């Protein structure tokens, strides 16, 4: 059921999967009056307008920000500072700015450089949802339903502004959590950034072999599932990898040590040691998926009434 309008005007920089889905979710919830799309690609903006993701396309940053309640930056993280700097001369006192970047310590630092004394108006965020498709056509209204969104508030943020950003994501169906920026980056280096690096590396390795065509011909569901995320935006993941380089290097070194240990087991024919690793991994994954299923079941509506 649609709610009352909370945000008279929302401006979204980047109207692809993440930004477009945010727009559609807010519109479905009935909490937004007017949505303005901004971005580098005229084609993407035109398509977002055609699909009804946005109500208008901003001719200028000044016009787009005039009367804006909320701004979401859903562009590659390396663009964040430039976007914020371009916004600063036109940023009204009542406008809250947030982002959807997958790294947070670098984004917070970029925001401080760009916004200076206006830093209190920027509340960093990261929706934990996505897919391998990009662009406005990939946007869906239910992308964030039941998914976590992590906010990493800054000391300068007011409780009211944090609550308003959290409210926007809650209206999208997300479950909102909070972490400190550095803690966020360490967590996601392990469970998101490293898996993407590994998926890209495996597909690239296969693609560069002389008999790549034969290998891909026989690759089945296991390969497809493991490498699905390698279909994501190379530009976005280049920026994420570099932005979280230190934490990602730490996780990569730990993973290399694990691989070296497993190589030694394989070379020695030590089946018992390999099975121990496999069994521990199986147990941990089953516990993880079980917790997810239990959480989803607790959030499901009761249809027995």
C-alpha positions as CSV (number, residue, x, y, z in Angstrom):
1,X,0.0,0.0,0.0
2,X,1.4,3.4,-0.9
3,X,2.3,5.7,1.9
4,X,2.3,9.5,2.4
5,X,4.8,11.5,0.4
6,X,7.9,12.0,2.6
7,X,10.3,13.3,0.0
8,X,8.9,16.0,-2.3
9,X,11.9,15.8,-4.7
10,X,14.6,13.1,-5.0
11,X,17.6,13.5,-7.2
12,X,19.5,10.4,-8.4
13,X,22.9,10.5,-9.9
14,X,23.1,7.3,-11.9
15,X,19.8,5.7,-13.0
16,X,21.0,2.2,-13.6
17,X,20.3,-0.9,-11.6
18,X,21.0,0.6,-8.2
19,X,19.7,4.1,-8.6
20,X,16.9,3.1,-10.9
21,X,15.7,0.4,-8.5
22,X,15.8,3.0,-5.6
23,X,13.6,5.3,-7.7
24,X,11.1,2.6,-8.5
25,X,10.9,1.3,-5.0
26,X,10.3,4.8,-3.6
27,X,7.6,5.4,-6.2
28,X,6.0,2.0,-5.4
29,X,5.9,2.9,-1.7
30,X,4.3,6.2,-2.6
31,X,6.8,8.3,-0.5
32,X,8.2,10.5,-3.3
33,X,6.7,13.4,-5.2
34,X,9.1,13.9,-8.1
35,X,12.3,12.1,-9.1
36,X,15.0,13.8,-11.2
37,X,17.6,11.7,-13.0
38,X,21.2,12.9,-13.5
39,X,24.2,11.2,-15.1
40,X,26.8,11.1,-17.8
41,X,24.9,9.1,-20.4
42,X,22.1,10.9,-22.2
43,X,21.0,7.5,-23.6
44,X,20.6,6.0,-20.1
45,X,18.8,9.1,-18.8
46,X,16.4,9.0,-21.8
47,X,15.7,5.4,-21.3
48,X,15.0,5.9,-17.5
49,X,12.6,8.7,-18.5
50,X,10.9,6.4,-21.1
51,X,10.6,3.6,-18.5
52,X,9.0,5.9,-15.9
53,X,11.9,5.4,-13.5
54,X,12.4,9.2,-13.3
55,X,9.9,12.0,-13.8
56,X,12.4,14.4,-15.4
57,X,16.1,14.7,-16.4
58,X,18.1,17.5,-14.9
59,X,19.3,20.1,-17.3
60,X,21.7,21.4,-14.7
61,X,22.8,20.6,-11.2
62,X,21.5,23.9,-10.0
63,X,18.0,23.2,-11.3
64,X,18.0,19.6,-10.2
65,X,19.0,20.5,-6.6
66,X,16.4,23.3,-6.3
67,X,14.0,22.2,-3.6
68,X,15.5,18.7,-3.4
69,X,14.7,16.7,-0.3
70,X,17.1,13.8,-0.9
71,X,20.0,13.1,-3.2
72,X,21.3,9.6,-3.9
73,X,24.7,9.1,-5.6
74,X,24.5,5.8,-7.4
75,X,27.6,6.2,-9.5
76,X,31.0,4.4,-9.4
77,X,32.8,5.4,-6.2
78,X,35.6,7.1,-8.0
79,X,33.1,9.7,-9.2
80,X,31.8,10.6,-5.8
81,X,34.1,13.5,-4.9
82,X,33.6,15.2,-8.3
83,X,29.8,14.9,-8.0
84,X,29.7,16.2,-4.5
85,X,32.0,19.1,-5.4
86,X,29.7,20.0,-8.3
87,X,26.8,20.0,-6.0
88,X,28.2,22.1,-3.2
89,X,27.4,25.6,-4.7
90,X,23.8,24.6,-5.2
91,X,23.2,22.4,-2.1
92,X,20.4,23.8,0.0
93,X,20.4,23.6,3.8
94,X,17.5,21.2,4.0
95,X,18.8,18.7,1.4
96,X,20.2,15.3,2.6
97,X,22.8,13.5,0.4
98,X,23.6,9.8,0.6
99,X,25.3,7.3,-1.7
100,X,25.2,3.6,-2.6
101,X,29.0,3.0,-2.9
102,X,30.4,-0.4,-1.9
103,X,33.3,1.2,0.0
104,X,32.9,3.7,2.7
105,X,36.1,5.0,4.3
106,X,37.3,6.5,1.0
107,X,33.8,7.9,0.2
108,X,33.7,9.6,3.6
109,X,37.1,11.1,3.0
110,X,36.1,12.3,-0.5
111,X,32.9,13.8,1.0
112,X,35.0,15.8,3.6
113,X,37.2,17.1,0.9
114,X,34.3,18.1,-1.4
115,X,31.8,19.4,1.1
116,X,34.0,20.8,3.9
117,X,31.8,22.5,6.5
118,X,28.7,21.0,4.8
119,X,29.8,17.5,5.6
120,X,26.9,17.0,8.0
121,X,24.5,16.8,5.1
122,X,26.1,13.7,3.7
123,X,25.1,10.3,5.2
124,X,27.1,7.4,3.6
125,X,25.2,4.2,2.8
126,X,25.6,0.9,1.0
127,X,22.6,-1.2,-0.2
128,X,23.6,-4.9,-0.2
129,X,21.8,-5.8,-3.3
130,X,22.6,-6.0,-7.0
131,X,22.9,-8.2,-10.0
132,X,25.0,-8.8,-13.1
133,X,22.9,-6.6,-15.4
134,X,23.4,-2.9,-15.7
135,X,21.5,0.1,-16.9
136,X,18.0,1.4,-16.5
137,X,16.4,-1.7,-18.0
138,X,17.8,-3.8,-15.2
139,X,16.1,-1.7,-12.5
140,X,13.3,-3.4,-10.5
141,X,11.1,-2.1,-7.7
142,X,11.7,-5.0,-5.4
143,X,15.5,-5.2,-5.6
144,X,15.9,-4.1,-2.0
145,X,13.0,-6.1,-0.5
146,X,14.3,-7.9,2.5
147,X,18.0,-7.0,1.7
148,X,20.3,-5.2,4.1
149,X,21.3,-1.6,3.6
150,X,24.3,-0.5,5.7
151,X,24.6,3.1,6.8
152,X,28.0,4.4,8.0
153,X,27.0,7.7,9.7
154,X,29.6,10.4,10.3
155,X,30.0,12.1,13.7
156,X,28.7,15.3,12.1
157,X,25.4,13.7,11.0
158,X,22.3,14.5,13.0
159,X,20.1,11.8,14.3
160,X,17.2,13.3,12.3
161,X,19.1,13.1,9.0
162,X,20.3,9.5,9.6
163,X,16.7,8.6,10.4
164,X,15.5,10.2,7.1
165,X,18.0,8.3,5.0
166,X,17.2,5.0,6.9
167,X,13.5,5.8,6.3
168,X,14.1,6.0,2.6
169,X,15.7,2.6,2.5
170,X,13.1,1.1,4.8
171,X,10.4,2.4,2.3
172,X,12.3,0.4,-0.4
173,X,11.8,-2.7,1.7
174,X,15.4,-2.8,3.0
175,X,16.6,-3.9,6.5
176,X,18.8,-1.0,7.7
177,X,22.0,-1.6,9.7
178,X,24.9,0.6,10.8
179,X,28.6,0.1,10.8
180,X,31.7,2.3,11.2
181,X,33.2,3.1,7.7
182,X,36.5,1.2,8.3
183,X,34.7,-1.8,9.8
184,X,32.3,-1.8,6.8
185,X,35.2,-1.9,4.4
186,X,37.0,-4.8,6.2
187,X,33.7,-6.9,6.3
188,X,33.0,-6.4,2.6
189,X,36.5,-6.9,1.5
190,X,36.0,-10.5,2.7
191,X,32.5,-11.3,1.7
192,X,32.0,-9.2,-1.5
193,X,35.1,-7.6,-2.9
194,X,37.3,-10.8,-2.8
195,X,34.6,-13.0,-4.3
196,X,34.3,-10.6,-7.2
197,X,38.0,-10.5,-7.7
198,X,38.2,-14.3,-7.7
199,X,35.3,-14.6,-10.2
200,X,36.8,-12.1,-12.6
201,X,40.2,-13.8,-12.3
202,X,38.8,-17.3,-13.0
203,X,36.8,-16.2,-16.1
204,X,39.8,-14.2,-17.4
205,X,42.1,-17.2,-16.9
206,X,39.8,-19.5,-18.8
207,X,39.2,-16.9,-21.6
208,X,42.9,-16.6,-22.2
209,X,43.6,-20.3,-22.7
210,X,44.1,-21.6,-26.2
211,X,41.2,-24.0,-25.9
212,X,38.8,-21.5,-24.1
213,X,36.0,-22.3,-26.5
214,X,36.1,-26.0,-25.6
215,X,36.2,-25.1,-21.8
216,X,33.3,-22.8,-22.0
217,X,31.4,-25.3,-24.0
218,X,31.5,-27.8,-21.1
219,X,31.2,-25.3,-18.3
220,X,28.0,-26.1,-16.4
221,X,25.9,-24.8,-13.5
222,X,28.7,-24.8,-10.9
223,X,30.9,-22.6,-13.1
224,X,28.0,-20.4,-13.9
225,X,27.0,-19.9,-10.3
226,X,30.5,-19.3,-9.1
227,X,31.3,-16.8,-11.9
228,X,27.9,-15.0,-12.2
229,X,29.3,-11.8,-10.6
230,X,32.0,-11.6,-13.2
231,X,29.3,-10.2,-15.5
232,X,29.1,-7.1,-13.3
233,X,30.3,-3.6,-14.4
234,X,34.1,-3.7,-14.8
235,X,34.4,0.0,-14.2
236,X,32.5,-0.2,-11.0
237,X,34.5,-3.1,-9.7
238,X,37.8,-1.5,-10.8
239,X,36.9,1.5,-8.6
240,X,35.8,-0.7,-5.7
241,X,39.0,-2.8,-5.8
242,X,41.3,0.2,-5.8
243,X,39.3,2.1,-3.2
244,X,39.4,-0.8,-0.7
245,X,42.9,-1.9,-1.8
246,X,44.4,-2.4,1.7
247,X,41.6,-4.5,3.1
248,X,41.3,-6.4,-0.1
249,X,45.0,-7.2,-0.2
250,X,44.8,-8.5,3.3
251,X,41.9,-10.8,2.4
252,X,43.7,-11.9,-0.8
253,X,46.8,-12.8,1.1
254,X,44.8,-14.9,3.5
255,X,43.1,-16.6,0.6
256,X,46.4,-17.3,-1.2
257,X,47.7,-18.9,2.0
258,X,44.6,-21.1,2.1
259,X,45.1,-22.1,-1.6
260,X,48.8,-22.9,-0.9
261,X,47.8,-25.1,2.0
262,X,45.2,-26.9,-0.1
263,X,47.7,-27.3,-3.0
264,X,50.1,-29.0,-0.5
265,X,47.3,-31.4,0.6
266,X,46.5,-32.2,-3.0
267,X,50.1,-32.8,-4.0
268,X,50.6,-35.1,-1.0
269,X,47.4,-37.0,-1.8
270,X,46.1,-36.1,1.7
271,X,42.4,-36.9,1.2
272,X,41.6,-36.6,4.9
273,X,42.9,-33.1,5.1
274,X,41.0,-32.0,2.0
275,X,37.9,-33.6,3.3
276,X,38.3,-31.7,6.6
277,X,38.4,-28.4,4.7
278,X,35.5,-29.3,2.5
279,X,33.4,-30.5,5.5
280,X,34.1,-27.3,7.5
281,X,33.1,-25.2,4.5
282,X,30.0,-27.2,3.9
283,X,28.9,-26.9,7.5
284,X,29.6,-23.1,7.6
285,X,27.7,-22.5,4.4
286,X,24.7,-24.6,5.6
287,X,24.6,-22.6,8.8
288,X,24.8,-19.3,6.8
289,X,22.0,-20.2,4.4
290,X,19.9,-21.6,7.2
291,X,20.1,-18.3,9.0
292,X,19.1,-16.5,5.9
293,X,16.1,-18.8,5.3
294,X,15.0,-18.4,9.0
295,X,15.2,-14.6,8.7
296,X,13.2,-14.6,5.4
297,X,10.6,-16.9,7.0
298,X,10.2,-14.5,10.0
299,X,9.6,-11.6,7.6
300,X,7.1,-13.3,5.4
301,X,3.5,-12.2,5.8
302,X,1.1,-14.6,7.5
303,X,-1.3,-15.8,4.8
304,X,-3.2,-18.3,7.1
305,X,-5.4,-15.6,8.6
